[in-house]
Amino acid sequence: MSFPEHPATPAETSQTHRDTGVRRSNGPAVAALVLGILAVLLFWTVVGGVVLGLLALILGIVGARKARGGRAPYGKMSIVGAVLGVLGAIASAVIIAIGASILNSDEFKDFDDCVQHADTQSERDACAEDFNKDVNN
């Protein structure tokens, strides 16, 4: 912009604006980051850890490929989202494996059988005490 008292310099007149008004964004990168954060926060649930983690990984890969091709920004955001998604999925898989091993243990089967045959609360409490003794020994 030039004022009458300050004539435009050649540097000011040669500047061209290439802004087309179109905002470039990388939707998969943003979605991957959000889903990755949710996967890490909700890793203790199957849906939160595994499903959201895998979705974050997939969208992170898509966003990173777009950014690498120069078609979209936020390549690092895609990678962070994918990594967080993988961490959430791995943590959730570990929790599921631990839960499955506990549910399939002989001690838990004995506890479940004891509780099913218990008629009173004191008998259920005795089952819980026996289970704790079996697990700790």
Salt bridges, closest charged atoms under 4 A:
ASP113 OD1 - HIS117 ND1 3.18
